[in-house]
Amino acid sequence: MMQTESPFLDTLFLLRKEECMTVFSEIQEISRKEELDAAAYFESEFQKEKLEFFSDRINCDTETAVWAAKVLYHSAQLHLIRGNTAKDLNKLVPAFKGKRDVSSLLSADLSLRFLPQIISVLQIADSQDPLIMILENILKQFHYSGIGVDLDLKNINWEEELKDKTYRKLYLERIVEKKAYQLAEIPYIYQLLIAEFGIYKDIFWRELKINKIQDNEPGNSI
């Protein structure tokens, strides 16, 4: 993508192409035109990624994709620009108010997959930063983007969460990619991983270990 005169759009383009960000000297309001341009960009990016998970029924939720992009962009800016911003945190990083489904989860992930790095930088700067909790709560909702991060996900009904076969496949693949042991050791997810890899599990993930007591519990047998 060519550079624009929009810090918001330039940040998105650079991040997704080079996996790096430029932090500008001030937080500027994002215009409606920028939102529409971002929506068109994410629609295009989603179509590219969709080729990898072979599902014609999942479409880009552009509204959620733009919300997630704004969360990421403002969070990065707030790492360095904090003067008189405390009162604006919920405005700059608003809670998600849309419908949580596979489309919104995968659309948000176009940006939120980079959010763990932002949280890590914020924690190094100030572990008591209130922005950290706001972002962690967002990742709890969109935990596909937070795989590999230590999140409190103990109340999730995993059978319900992973009922969609496309989302389930992507979720398992990212667990392996990120070597997310905490998730892999959840009995239900472990069974899914074994079913996915079969006799090749040791080749794909030699370090994977599971609590044998859990394996032997009723209903957890492999």
Backbone hydrogen bonds, N-H to C=O, Kabsch-Sander energy under -0.5 kcal/mol:
donor,donor_aa,acceptor,acceptor_aa,energy
10,D,6,S,-2.8
11,T,7,P,-2.1
12,L,8,F,-1.8
13,F,9,L,-2.7
14,L,10,D,-2.4
15,L,11,T,-2.4
16,R,12,L,-2.3
17,K,13,F,-1.7
18,E,14,L,-3.2
19,E,14,L,-0.7
19,E,15,L,-1.6
20,C,14,L,-0.7
23,V,21,M,-0.5
24,F,22,T,-0.7
28,Q,26,E,-0.7
31,S,29,E,-0.5
35,E,31,S,-1.9
36,L,32,R,-2.4
37,D,33,K,-2.6
38,A,34,E,-2.5
39,A,35,E,-2.4
40,A,36,L,-2.1
41,Y,37,D,-2.1
42,F,38,A,-2.8
43,E,39,A,-2.1
44,S,40,A,-1.8
45,E,41,Y,-2.4
46,F,42,F,-2.9
47,Q,43,E,-1.8
48,K,44,S,-1.5
49,E,45,E,-2.2
50,K,46,F,-2.4
51,L,47,Q,-0.8
51,L,48,K,-0.8
52,E,49,E,-1.8
53,F,49,E,-0.6
53,F,50,K,-0.6
54,F,50,K,-0.8
55,S,50,K,-0.7
59,N,57,R,-0.6
61,D,103,S,-0.6
62,T,60,C,-1.2
65,A,61,D,-2.4
66,V,62,T,-2.4
67,W,63,E,-2.1
68,A,64,T,-2.7
69,A,65,A,-2.0
70,K,66,V,-2.3
71,V,67,W,-2.2
72,L,68,A,-2.4
73,Y,69,A,-2.8
74,H,70,K,-2.7
75,S,71,V,-2.0
76,A,72,L,-2.1
77,Q,73,Y,-2.1
78,L,74,H,-2.6
79,H,75,S,-0.6
79,H,76,A,-0.8
80,L,76,A,-0.5
80,L,77,Q,-1.2
81,I,77,Q,-2.6
82,R,80,L,-0.8
85,T,82,R,-1.6
88,D,85,T,-1.7
89,L,85,T,-0.5
89,L,86,A,-1.0
91,K,88,D,-0.6
92,L,88,D,-3.0
93,V,89,L,-3.0
101,D,99,K,-0.9
105,L,101,D,-2.7
106,L,102,V,-2.4
107,S,103,S,-2.0
108,A,104,S,-2.6
109,D,105,L,-1.3
110,L,106,L,-0.5
110,L,107,S,-1.0
111,S,108,A,-1.8
112,L,108,A,-2.9
113,R,109,D,-1.4
114,F,111,S,-2.1
115,L,112,L,-1.5
117,Q,114,F,-0.6
118,I,114,F,-1.1
119,I,115,L,-2.4
120,S,116,P,-2.3
121,V,117,Q,-2.0
122,L,118,I,-2.3
123,Q,119,I,-2.5
124,I,120,S,-1.8
125,A,121,V,-1.8
126,D,122,L,-2.8
129,D,126,D,-1.9
132,I,129,D,-1.5
133,M,129,D,-0.6
134,I,130,P,-1.4
135,L,131,L,-2.4
136,E,132,I,-2.6
137,N,133,M,-2.2
138,I,134,I,-1.5
139,L,135,L,-2.3
140,K,136,E,-1.8
141,Q,137,N,-1.3
142,F,138,I,-2.2
143,H,140,K,-0.6
145,S,142,F,-1.6
147,I,144,Y,-0.8
149,V,146,G,-2.7
151,L,149,V,-1.4
153,L,151,L,-1.2
156,I,153,L,-1.5
158,W,156,I,-1.1
161,E,157,N,-2.8
162,L,158,W,-2.4
163,K,160,E,-1.3
168,R,164,D,-2.8
169,K,165,K,-2.1
170,L,166,T,-2.3
171,Y,167,Y,-2.7
172,L,168,R,-2.5
173,E,169,K,-2.3
174,R,170,L,-2.0
175,I,171,Y,-2.0
176,V,172,L,-2.0
177,E,173,E,-2.4
178,K,174,R,-2.8
179,K,175,I,-0.6
179,K,176,V,-0.7
180,A,175,I,-2.4
181,Y,179,K,-1.7
184,A,180,A,-2.3
185,E,181,Y,-2.0
186,I,183,L,-1.6
190,Y,186,I,-2.9
191,Q,187,P,-2.2
192,L,188,Y,-1.6
193,L,189,I,-2.5
194,I,190,Y,-2.5
195,A,191,Q,-2.4
196,E,192,L,-2.0
197,F,193,L,-2.6
198,G,194,I,-3.3
200,Y,197,F,-2.1
201,K,198,G,-1.6
203,I,200,Y,-1.0
204,F,200,Y,-2.0
205,W,201,K,-2.5
208,L,205,W,-1.2
212,K,210,I,-0.6
214,Q,211,N,-0.5
215,D,211,N,-1.8
216,N,212,K,-1.5
217,E,214,Q,-1.2
220,N,217,E,-2.4
